[in-house]
Amino acid sequence: MSRLVVVLPLQPLRAGDSFAVADWPLHITVLAPFLTDAAPADIAAAIASAVSGQHALTAVAGGDELFGRRKDVPVTLVAGDEALARLRRSLVDAVRPFAATPDEPAFTGPDFRAHVTVKGDARVHEGDELSLSQIALVDMAPRTGPSGRTVLATICLPTPKMTHVRDGDPTQNGSHPPV
């Protein structure tokens, strides 16, 4: 049985990337680790379908806290963001059929608090704008596993097209009239 997690990396990842637990690139976990027997490709397809039409998000880093059972894991919270909460709900709904224990509180519970874990000198600071343009499905191999964490799939969240108003005419969308 695989243990997978869904994250929003702060820098794009590629399928096949691997890294040790201590070297996790900065990210926001949007779905806590879950156990599954499903094929990663099926889960990735469900995620892609659930977020089709979803654009990249911008979130803002909030204050620091300590997480974990012993309250010894430093994190920076992500300020409450309804778009991020909606994305998370969509992902929970998409992945729930694949999870071995779909009603586990860490997975679907109301206590989810978006955050970025501090990794030594790698961190975000209160007020930083976080550009979230990719979802990654990551295999959480055992901590002692030689490969560490492995990115199984990535899904791009495109940047929305900007609409410009020209010459005070809201019907103009920034395109140039024929010459």
N, C-alpha and C positions, 0 to 999 in steps of 0.2 A: 504494500500500500504506500502510495506517495504522500508526502506532506508538502503542500504547495501554498503559496502566498501571492496576493495580487498587490502590486505597488505602483505608485506614480513616481518614477525616478526624476530627480532634479536635473540630471544630464542624461541624454538618450543612451540606452543600452542596445545591444544586439543579441538576437537569439544565438545561443551558444556561448556567450560570455560566462566565465566562471570566476569566482573570487572567494577567498577565505571569509569566514564570518567576521573577523576583525576588519576586513577591507570592504565591507558592503558600501557601495556608493550611496550618497545621501538620497533619501526617498521618503515618501509618505506611504505608509501601509494603509491601503483602503479596504482590504479584506484580510483579517487575521489568518494565520496558518490554519489549514484544514486538511484532513485526511481524505483520500479519494482512491478509488480503483479505476476511475475513468481515464481515458487516453487524454494526455495534455492537449492534443490537437482538437479534440471535441470541446474541451473547456475553453480553449482560445477562440474557437469558432463561436461559441455561445457568448463570450465576452464581446467579440467584434460585432456580433449582431445586436447585442444590447446597447452598444455605444455608437452604433451607426448614426450619423447626424450630430453627434456630440463634438463640440469644438474644444480646443485647448482652453485650459482654465488658468486664471491667475489668482493665487491665494497670498495671504500676508502672514508672515511669521509673528507669533505672539510671544508671550513670556516663557521662561524656562520652568521646568518642573522635574521631579524625579519619579520614574515609573518602575515597574517590576515588583515582584513579590516582596522584595526587601527595600523597595524605594531607593535603589542604588543605580538606576539607569538614567543618566541625564538626557533630557529631551527638550526641544523647543516646540511648544504648542503651535498649531495653525489656527489663526483667528477664525471664529465661527463663520462659515461660508455656506450659504444655501446651495450653490451650484455644486460644491464638493459633496455635500450631504446627499443631493439628488443622485449624483454619479454613484456614490457608494450604495444607495438603495437599489439602483439599477443593477449594479454588479452583484449584490447579495442575491437578488431575484434570479439573475442569470446563472450563478454558480451553485445556488442551493440544491438543485437536482443532482449535482455531481458529488456533493459533500457526504462523507460517511455519517457525520453527526451534524446535520444542517441546522439544528436549533441550539447549538452550543452558544452560550452567551457571548463569548469572545468574538464569535463569527457574526451573529445577527443581533446581538444585544444593543440596548439603547445607550450603553455607556461608552460607545466608541468616541475617542477623542483624537482627532487628526494631529499628528506630530511628526517631527523629524528628529531621529536619534542623533545625539552628538557623538561623533567618532573622532576622538582625540582633538586635533586642530581643525578637522573638517566639521563644519556646523553652519547653521543659519542664525541670524541675529534678529531680535525683535524689530519689526518694521520692514524687514527684507521682503521684496515681492518675489514670489516663487512662480515661475512659469512651468506649467504642467501640461506637456504636449504628448505624453506617451504613457501607456499602461503596459506593465510587464508582468508576465506570469513566471514565477520563479520557483524552482525546486529547492526545498529546504532540506537537502541531504543532511544526515546526522552531522553534528558539529565536528565529529572526528573523521568524517568522510574526506578522502583525499581531494575531491573536487570542490569541496565547500558548497557554495550556492551556485546554481546554474540557471541562466535565463532560458526558459523554454520557448517563449513567444513574446512578441511585442506588438502592440496595436497603437497606431498613430492617432492622435487627436489633432486634426488640422486647425491651423490658425484661421479664425473667421476672416472673410474678405471685408475690407474696409469700404464703407460707403461714404463718399464725399459729396458735399453740397457745393455746387459751383454757382457763383454769381447770385447767391440768394435764392436760387430756384431749386426747391427740394425734389423736383422731378428729375434733376440731373444727378447721375450717380457717379460722377467723376470720369465718365468716358468722354472722349472728345468728339464733337460733332464732325460729320464728314466734311472734308475740305473741298 
